[in-house]
Amino acid sequence: APVTIHIPQGCLLNPSAEAAVVGGNVLTSQRVTDVVLRAFQAAAASQGCMNNLTWGDEGMGYYETIAGGAGAGPHWHGRSGVHTHMTNTRITDPEILERRYPVVLRRFE
């Protein structure tokens, strides 16, 4: 059956144009996904944050999401150190990172 979701005007997920909001989607989107999966008893919660790493200066910038973990489901175990929901991206290869940015990666686990 179809699902209807009602999000009241002016709340966290549907703020007014005057609301002071920025960048909160990285946490909110992860948690909303967890809540929906839990409501359908599809999976336990993920680690619930996108764990952003950013650095740079006036001439360059770098942004990466760091994996946290996935919740277990009815027929599978949860996993640590994996991307979930909105972090479902592949981490930059160490060789690419060092080639494109002024950094030396000393350790990669």
N, C-alpha and C positions, 0 to 999 in steps of 0.2 A: 504494500500500500504506500502511496505517496506520503511524504513527511512534509509538514508545514512548520516553518520556524518563524516565530514572531519575535522581533527585536524592537523593543520600545524606543521611540525617539528620545534622544538626550541621554541614553545610557552609555556605558563604556564601549559597547560594540556598535553604537549608532549615535555618535556625538553630534552636537549641533555645530554649525559652521564657526561659531564663536568660541568653541571649546579649545583650550590650550592642549593640544595633543601633537606628539611627534615621535616616531620611532618605536612606539609601543607594540607595533605589530609583531615584533620578533618574539615577545613573550606571550602576548595575547593569542596569536594564531596557533602556537603550540598547545596552549592550554585548552582553547576551544576545541581543537581536534581531539585531544584526550577526553574531554567531556562527552563529545558526540560518540566516540568509540565506546566509552564506558556506558553511556545510556543504552546502547544496543548490545551491551555485554560482549563486545567484539574483542577487546583487548584491555589490559591494564595500562596505566599511564606511562608515557615516556618520561624522560628526565625533565621535560616541561620548559626548557629554555633553549635558545639557539646558541648560547655561548659564543658571542661574537668576539673576534680578535681584530682590531684595527690598528694601523700605524701608518705614518707617513709624514710628509711635510708639504710645503707650498707647491712642490713640483711633482709629487707622486703620492699615491695612497694605495693601501692594501686592505682588503676585507676578507675575512674567512669565517665560516661557521665551524665550530668544533663539535664533533659528535659526542653524545652523552649516553644514550641507551634507549632501548625499546622495551615496552612492557610485554608480558606474556599474554598469550591468548588461550582459547579453549583447547587447542591441540598443539601448542608450541611453547617453548621456553622463551623468556625474555633474553635480551642480549645487551651486553655493555659495549661501549665504544662504537656504536653504529649511529648513522644519521637517521633521523625520523621526521616525518611530516614535512614541515617547511625547511628543514635542514637537509633535505634529501639531495645533497650535492656531493660531488667528489672533491676531496681535499686536493689542493694544488700539489703536484709532484715536487719533491725537494729540488730536483735538478732545474725545473722550470722556475721555481721561486728564486733560486740563486742566479739564474741567467737573466731574469727580468728585473730584479730588484737589487739594491745595494746591500745585500745581506749575505752572511755565511751561516748556514744552518749547522750547528754543532751536534745536535742530537735530534733524532726523529723516531718516535715510538708509536 
